[in-house]
């Protein structure tokens, strides 16, 4: 068997891969990251090249300056960029059709970019902007026009360059209901059904939840065993694969709203502690829950104390035992008075004794104790001036 261009059987020699997705879902961003990794010979989201691949990226959607900007925004390691410098060639937005004349121009550009050896992959992004439906002028929804474009344009161009090189086509999808996407996501590919019967690999990028950042990459292979869908997301400018075990299967939308509500309550509690300290009011956990019960949408005092317990475990809330200098008696709480990062007590000006400059308002409240994220017991803070978050607990 010939070696895969992109393993496992995602793109085989002489194969055609179609990547589909709705506008603004991140197709081009994902594709550029993927192609640069392939050009560097490095795996990407579980897709592996046998060596650094020669790639010609023929794109007709993003203008030159905006393409440069997008490339800069993608978080690619310097070693990946260096390795792909000579093997990845991308064009700015082209205003042409892949008709007789356009195919000749594209072939000349590819041969000029890779004079010594033909490319391993030719990528066309998107089909719509380069589509030529033949002498009858059919659109991309016409089966006959689509077959003409695939056979008489794409395949002829590939055969002229190298019959064994792989081709990647980027295509838009039409809107389907969530049930239709779940049943068969590849029905969302815009245009004629001829496209689906012609390609060797199909990938669909879509958002299972429009309000979430995660995308799902559906995979359909003709020349290999089925691959499970990948749950991916862009974190810190870099595409990463998420653990599907972390995805909710039951009442996902309700669970997401509940997560957002818990986050909102946490933000409100932190803001209240900060603002109340500025008014010379501080609290223990019990008193804070009693004082703000049924206020600001925080719920009962027990709900508030549960949120404070979580915030203390995550290191967002710490404690100060002695507030006698500020006029507060010793607390009976096991931990102490609640304290958040940067919290200041009162609004009296803090003046530099040497210059007389007003440095800030209020006295900085530094924690003396924190809640151990493992045992739940109170532990002394080593350096009150440095606010440390526990590494073992994901914020």
ZITAWO-V754751 format. One record per run of one state. SS is the DSSP state (hx for helix, st for strand, lp for the rest). FROM is the first residue (numbers start at 1). TO is the last residue. If there is no record, write none. Layout:
BEGIN
((SS,FROM,TO) (SS,FROM,TO))
END
This chain:
BEGIN
((lp,1,5) (st,6,7) (lp,8,10) (st,11,11) (lp,12,15) (st,16,21) (lp,22,26) (hx,27,40) (lp,41,43) (st,44,44) (lp,45,46) (st,47,49) (lp,50,54) (st,55,59) (lp,60,63) (hx,64,73) (lp,74,77) (hx,78,84) (lp,85,87) (st,88,90) (lp,91,99) (hx,100,113) (lp,114,120) (st,121,125) (lp,126,126) (hx,127,130) (lp,131,142) (hx,143,161) (lp,162,165) (st,166,173) (lp,174,177) (hx,178,183) (lp,184,184) (hx,185,188) (st,189,189) (lp,190,193) (hx,194,198) (lp,199,200) (st,201,206) (lp,207,214) (st,215,221) (lp,222,229) (st,230,235) (lp,236,237) (st,238,241) (lp,242,243) (hx,244,246) (lp,247,251) (hx,252,278) (lp,279,284) (hx,285,291) (lp,292,300) (hx,301,313) (lp,314,316) (st,317,320) (lp,321,323) (hx,324,326) (lp,327,336) (st,337,340) (lp,341,343) (st,344,351) (lp,352,357) (st,358,364) (lp,365,368) (st,369,371) (lp,372,377) (st,378,380) (lp,381,395))
END
